[in-house]
């Protein structure tokens, strides 16, 4: 409009196309603000503390390797991969937190399922590894690789994991870091549940 437009007798600018004037509305900018703490019913700071406490130990396996294995295959690439994954996971969780209560709730539920399966695998004596194992862990809601009759059969699930795993004895891995992450995620899920209950109860009180 500034460089190619014209001005009519009232001072309104327009563009002439094939002899016909076309006007554009004046922009009226308006700032909308909202409180993310209000969105999370006052629990935002508590949820942030839980997120900050997450170690995402599952994605940093290199840190728990015995020293003699850190530069050997198949572990020698885990250091950089782990740094990248842990950073990405924290960014993902924070993005979902800022997106909406529902998006954050779904993300935490998914991560809980993944970590619970991973934790049980370690208790069973192995660490799931490789693309196939990752698909099983990250598709925690479907388990398409299992037959329908085996979906609730943990032994069948672990039999598949065990074929695609790292040796547990190569790691100084205990349950503490994973337990802390599971605890933090469960705490966040509990807070989200309280928010959802408030959302349901408050409108009823108005009635």
N, C-alpha and C positions, 0 to 999 in steps of 0.2 A: 504494500500500500504506500509506503514511504517513497519508493523510487518509481513505481509505475502507475500509481493511482492518480485520480483527479479529484477536484473539490467542487461541490455544488454551491449554490447560492447561500445555503444555510451553514456552510463550512464543513459538511460531512464528506468524508473521503470515500471514493468508490473506484472500482475497476471497470473499464468499459470493454466488453467482449462482444464482437460482431455488432457494434453500435449500441448495445444494450448495457445500461449501468447495473452493476452488482455491488450491493452494500454488505458490509460485514458488521456484525454487532460489536459494540464496544466491550472490551474485556473488563469485567469487574472481579478483581481478585479478592478472595476471602480466605482467611486462615482458619483452619479447623484444628483444634487441639483435643487431646484426650489424655487421660491418666492411665498408664499401663498398670499402676498399682490398683486402681479402682476396677480395671478389667479383671484382675486376678483377686478381687475381693480382699485386698490388703495382704495377700500372701506372696506378693512378688519378691520381696526381699528374702523371704524364707526359701522360696524356690531357687533363687539365684545362688544362695549359699550352698544348697544341695548340688547345683550344677558345678560350682567352683570346686567343690570337694571331690568330684568325680575324677578318677585317675585314668579311666578308659584303658585299664591294664590289659584287657583282651587284645587291644590293637597295638600294644607295645611289647610283644613277646621277646624281642631281642634283649630287652633290659633284664630278663629273667634267665637268660642262657648261662650255663657254666662257661667260664672264660675260654676254655680250649675249643669251644664250638662256635664262638662268635664270628670267626672268619672262615668257617667251613660251610660247604654246601650241605643242605639246602637253606642254611640260616644266614649266609653272608649278606643277603640283600634285605634282611628284616629290619635293620637299624633305620635306614632312610624311609622305608615303607611305613614303619611304625610311627616315626615322627610326623609324616604327612597325614596318616590316618587319624592319629589322635587329635591333631589340629583340626582336621576336617570334621570329625565327629563333634567336637566342642562347638564349632561354628554352626553345624547343622542343628544341634539342640537349641542353641541360642536363637537362631533364625526362626525355628518353630515356636519358641517361646514368645517371640515378638509378633509372630504371624497371627495366632489365635489360640484360645484355650483349647479348642477342639484339636487343632493341628498338633499342639504340644502333647496333649493327652494321648493321641494316637502314636506319636513318636516314642514316648516313654513306655507305652504298653509293648510296642514292637521291640524296643531295646531290652526290656525286661525278659521277654520270651527268649531272645537270642542269648542273653547272658546266663539265664537259668539253664539252658541247654548246654552251653559251654562249660558252666560250672559242674554240671552233672557228668559231662564227658571227662573232666579232670578227675573227679571222684572215682570214675570208672577206670582211670589209669592211662588216659591218652589225651592228646591235644589235637582237635580237628584241624586239618590243613588242606590247602589246595582249592581249586575252583569248585569242585563238586561238593566238598564239605561246606564251603562258603555259601553255595546255593541253598543247601539244606538249612544252615543256620539263619540266613537272611530271609528265606522264605518260610519262616517259622510257623506261618498260619496255614500252609497247605500241605507240605511234604509230598509233592507230586511224585517224588522218586519212590515212595513207598506204595505198596498195594493198599487199597482202601481197608482191607481187613486187618492191616498191620499198623494203621495210623496211631492207634493208642498203645501199641506194643513198644515200650522203650527199649527192650532188648534188641528188637529188629532194627531200630533206629541207630543204636550204638554199634551194632554189627557193621552197618554201613559206614558210620563215622570212623570206626577203628581201622578200616582199610585205607583211609585217606588221612593219616594223622602223623604228627611228629612224635618222637619218643619222649615220654614224660621225664625219663631219667636224665635227659640232656638239659633240663631246666631246673633252676632253683625256684620253682613255682609252688607257692603255697596257696591257701584259699583266702588269705587276708585281703590282698588288693581287690580281688573279685568280690569278696563278701562286702567290702566297703562300698564298691560301686553298686552292688545289688541293694544294699541298705539305702544308699542315697536315692536311687531310682524309686524304690518303694516309698520312701518318704515323700518324694515329689508327687508320686501317683496318689498318695493319701491326701495331700494338699489339694490336688486337682479334684478329687472326689468331693472334698468339702465345698469347693467352689461350685461344682455342679449341683450339689444338694441345696446350697444357698439360692442358686438361680431358680430352683424349682419351688422352694419354700416361700421366698419373699413375695412372688406374685400372688400366691394363695393367701398370704396374710392381708394383702390389699383388698382381696375379695371379701 
